[in-house]
Amino acid sequence: MRIRGVKPFASAVGLLLGLLCAVEAAKVNKHKPWIETTYHGIVTENDDKVLLDPPLIALDKDAPLRYAESFEVTFTKEGEICGFRIHGQNVPFEAVVLDKSTGEGVIRAKDKLDCELQKEHTFTIQAYDCGEGPDGSNMKKSHKATVHIQVNDVNEYSPVFKEKSYKATVIEGKKYDSILKVEAVDADCSFQFSQICSYEIVTPDVPFTIDKDGNIKNTEKLNYSKERMYKLTVTAYDCGKNRASEDVLVKINIKPTCKPSWQGFNKRIEYEPGTGSLALFPSMHLETCEEPITSIQASIMLETNHIGKGCDRDTYSEKSLHKLCGASAGTVELLPAPSNSANWTVGLPTDNGHDSDQVFEFNGTQAIKVPEGVVSTTLKEPFTISVWMRHGPGGREKETILCNSDKTEMNRHHYSLYVHNCRLVLLLRQEPTESENYKPAEFHWKLDQVCDKEWHHYVLNIEFPAVTLFVDGATFEPFLVTEDYPLHASKIETQLTIGACWQDLSGHDNDTETLSEPLTGGSARMTQYFRGNLAGLMIRSGKLENKKVIDCLYTCKEGLDVQLPEEVASAVKVEFNPNQSSLSLEGDDIESFEKVMQHISYLNSRQFPTPGIRHLRVSTTVKCFNEETCISVPDSEGYVMVLQPEEPKISLSGIDHFARGAAEFESTEGVTLFPELRIVSTITREVEVEAETEAEGEDDPTVQETVVSEEIMHNLDTCEVTVVGDELNGDHESLEVDLAQIQQRALEMSSSNVGMVITGVNTMANYEQVLHLIRYRNWHTEALFDRKFKLVCSELNGRYISNEFKVEVNVIHTANPMDHANNAMVQPQFINQVQHASVDLSGHNLVNTHQASVVPSAATIVIVVCVSFLVFMIILGVFRIRAAHQRTMRDQENGKENEMDWDDSALTITVNPMETYEDQHSSEEEGDEEEEESEDGEEEDDITSAESDSSEDEGGEQEDQQGSSRQQQLEWDDSTY
C-alpha cells in the first residue's frame, strides 16, 4: 500500500528538529558582557543620583535573535545582565541594573556626599550576565571600566575671618597705600563658593576704605589731636553672595608725627651684685619712621670715670695685685697705704671716697721722700716702672712723678719720670763707664692721655737702650730720643722722691734741670712739683713686665659685654675698647642690629662691687638712600645703678686670756699668741618668707621679712698684730713667725717694735694657719706680769675691717715649792663650784702639779683682803634676810660665816690646782646647792686669769654662772702671777 504525502511530512519534521537544535545551541553561554572603558559622572552633594556620560549599558552576544512572528522564541538567562560590581575601598556608590534584558543600569550614592571632605571619586565597575544552568553558575564578567565622579558643591558655608580682631598704628599726617590687610576664608569646596569676592566696612562715616583683597587705607590725612583711635567693623562676601557669619573689629591707633629714636630704652637700670650679666636693652628697637636705611652705626659708652681709677677694679694693694696677675718677686711699692712699716705716705692727701682705692693727691705743693733701702739706688737692668696717673692740662713747667737726684751738692738727676707740655718723659742718665760716648738719655712720648683728666695706666719696660711704653695696655714708641754723656763718677748719695725732685741748693752744678723758682743760697728744697693724682707707683728691678701681667693690671672688673646670636654674628660688626667701657656696632640690617643691641649687657665680676651710678649713653648715626632726607637719631642717655652689696662682717675669735710659765716665754719657741684663732666672715640679709594667717576666712599667705646670717668665703689682704701699751723692747722681747710658712703661702711679713703686719691676698684659712704660728718671746721676764696684744684683719685694702681681737697673756713666776709648804690653805667650803664639761689646766703650765707656791705682791695682798671683806658683808646680808623666812637657811649661812674667818697673817697664798679641778667636779647635789647660793651673791669686779679661762670654756650660755665661778676663785688662782 502506498502512503501518499510522506515526503512533505519528513521535511517538516527535519525543520522542527533543526530549530530544536538551534535552541539548544543558544543556551550555551559563550560570550562576556561588554561595557564602555571609561565613564564620567556628576553628582550634587545633596543628591544621590549620578549622571553618567555615556549611560551605563551592558551588552551580551549570547542574547537570542528575534525571528518571524510565526515562531515563538524563548529568551534564556545566558543573554541577560544580572548585575554590576564596583571595585575599590570605601566607595560611597552602588550600581543597580534597571533592565536585565537590555543591560541598562544606574550608579547612585549610598549616603549623602560632602564636597568639602572629597570633591572627586574614582573606582572601577564590571558587568556580569546571568550565567548557564539553573543556578547561573557559569556566569561571565565584563572587563573593568573606570568611573570618575565629581561632587558638585552647594554654597552652604559663609566666610570666616582668620583673626578675631585686627589692629594697626599709623602716624598722623600721612596717607598710606595699605594700613593693614584683613582676610576671610570660606569652607566651601568649589572655586565659586569658596572665594571671597568682596569686603565691606560696615561702620559709617570713617576716613577709610577697603578693596576686594582686604587692604584698608585712609582716604584722608589723619590728625592725632582729632582722633587717637578708630574702631571699624568689617564684613566679607563670598562669590555665592553669602555674608560672613561674624563681622570683625579693626582698631587703628594714630601716633603723633614720627620722630626717629630708640624705643624701649629704660633710663634707670638696677644691677644687683653677684647676679652675673644684666641685659641693658632687652626690648630696644629703632624707630626710623619708615625711612629706607642703608647702614647704621652706634656707640655705647659706659662712663665709670668717678669710680676708682677709671672703673671698678679690685682695691687690693698694688703689690698684691701684681702677685695676683702673675708678676714675680722684686716688685717694690713706692706709694703704699700708710702703715707702721711703711709710713712715708702718711702726710699725703688721699681719695677716701672711692671704695678705699688708695689714690694720692698732689696739688703742686706736696712731695714725699722714699726712705733709704726701699729701692736700690742703682737699678739693675732691665727694670720696669708702672703707675696710675690722672693729669689735666698743666703749665709749661716740668711736673715730676718720680725723681732720683743727688742728695747733696751737685743736684744731678740720675733718673726721673715727669710730664712736660702733655708729654711723658723718661730721663735715664747712664752711670760712669769706660766709654764716654753719647748714649740715649731722654725718651719723649706725646700722648693725649697725659692731659685728658682721666685715669690711665702707664708701664715703662726699660732694657737700655730700648724703652717700651704701655698706656692702658697699648704700646707706644717714643717720638723723640735725645742723647747725653754718662754721668761722671761721684760718691754722692742719691735721694728718691715722688711728686717733685729733690734739689740741694748748696752746690752750683745743675747740669740737667732749670728751676722754675728762684733759688735760695745754701737751702735745700723740692722743685718741679706734680699736679694731679697718682696711685700704684711700682718699680720692679731685674725683669721686664710681660704683656699678660700688664693687661691683667689694667683690665676692669666691670664693663660691657655682648653674646652675639649665631644668626646675626656676621651681619653686625662689633668692636670693644681695651677696658670694655665702650663698644661700637656697624651693620646694614636693622633687624639684626636690634637683636645685637638687645644682647648687650653690663657685667661686674667683683664680689663686692662699688655701689653707685654708671652713666650710659647710646649715640647713633644712620645713612639713607637719599642723603638729603636722611634721619637724625638723638642720643639716648640713662644709667646703671649698682646697688649696695651685702657687706661682710669679719669676726675674729679665740682664747683671749691665758697664762704661761716664765720658762715658756724665755724658751726659743716662745708662747703662741693665737693658738685657737678662728676667722669667720658672715653677711646678714633680709629675706621674705610666706606665713599663713591664722584668722578665719583668710587663706592667703602674708609676706614677712626675716634676717638671715650666712657664712661666706672671701680673701683677706692684711692682718696686723699690735702691742697694746708699751712698745716691744728689742733687747729682750720680740714677735716671731716662721718665714718659710709665710712664703709658702705667698704672703709677706714686716715687723717693728709696735707689732707685726702680714700682707698679701689670700684665703682666710691660710691667714688662720699663719696667725697660729705667731709667737711672743721674752727672755727677761722678772719684771713682767702681763702683755696685751691686738689683732685686726682687713679685706680690699681696708674696705672691710674685722673686730679688734685682744689677747692678754700672764706670766707665772714660779718660786721654790718648799719655801711655803706649811702655808697651804684649805679651800673654803662655803663657796660652791660650778661644774664644767671640761677644764683646761694647760694655761697654768705649773711646774709641780701637786703643790705650787707663789709670792704675791703688796697690791695682790690688798686685793685679797678687800675681796674677803666684801664677800663677808654680802654673805652676812644674805644670812640676815633669809633668817626671817627660813630657819634652816640661817643655819647654813652661820656655817658659812664661820668659814669666812680669813687668816692673813701669812702673806703668802699657796694653791693646789688639782684640788680646784676636783672640786669643780663635785657631786650633783652639792653643785645644785652651790648654784642656788651663788644666785644671791653679787659679781665681783676683780677677774683673775683663771676666771677668764673658765668663762672662755663655758661659752656664752654660762654667763649667769660667773658670779659663783668668781666666788670660787677666792681660793686664789696663782696663774695671775
Secondary structure, DSSP 4 states (H G I P E B T S, - for coil): -PPTTHHHHHHHHHHHHHHHHHHHHHTS-----B--SEEEEEEETT--B-EEES--B-B-TTSPPP--TTS-PPP-GGGSEEEEEEESTT--EEEEEEETTTTEEEEEESS---TTT-SEEEEEEEEEE--STTTTTT--B---EEEEEEEEP------EESSSEEEEEEETT---S-SEE--EE---SSHHHHSEEEEEE-SSS-SEEE-TT-EEEESS---TTT-SEEEEEEEEEETT-PBPSS-EEEEEEEE-S---EEES--SEEEE-TTS--EES-TT-EEE-TT--EEEEEEEEEEE-TTTTTTS----S-HHHHHHHTT--S-EEESSPPP-SS--TTTTS-B-TTSTT---EEEESS--EEPPTTSS-SSPPSSEEEEEEEE-----SS-EEEEEEEESSSS--EEEEEEEETTEEEEEEPPPP-S----EEEEEEEE-GGGGSSSEEEEEEEEETTEEEEEETTEEE--SEEEEEPPPPP----EEEEESSEEEETTS---SS---SS---TT-EEEES--EEEEEEEEEEESSPPPHHHHHHHH--SEEEEE---TTTTTTEEEEE-TTSSEEEEEES-HHHHHHHHHTEEEEE--SSPPPEEEEEEEEEEEEESSGGG---PPPEEEEEEEPPP---EEEEES--EEEEEHHHHHSSS-EES-TT-EEEEEEEEEEEEEEE--STT--SEEEEEEEEEEE---EEEEEEEEEESSPP-TTTEEEE--HHHHHHTT-EEEEETTEEEEEEEEEHHHHHHHHTT-EEEES--TT--EEEEEEEEEETTTTEE---EEEEEEEE----TTTTGGGBPPPPTTS-----S----TTT--S-SS-EE----HHHHHHHHHHHHHHHHHHHHHHHHHHTT-HHHHHHHHHHHHHT----SS---EE-HHHHHHHTT--HHHHHHHHHHHTTSPPPS---HHHHHHHHHH-GGGGGGHHHHHHHGGG--GGG-
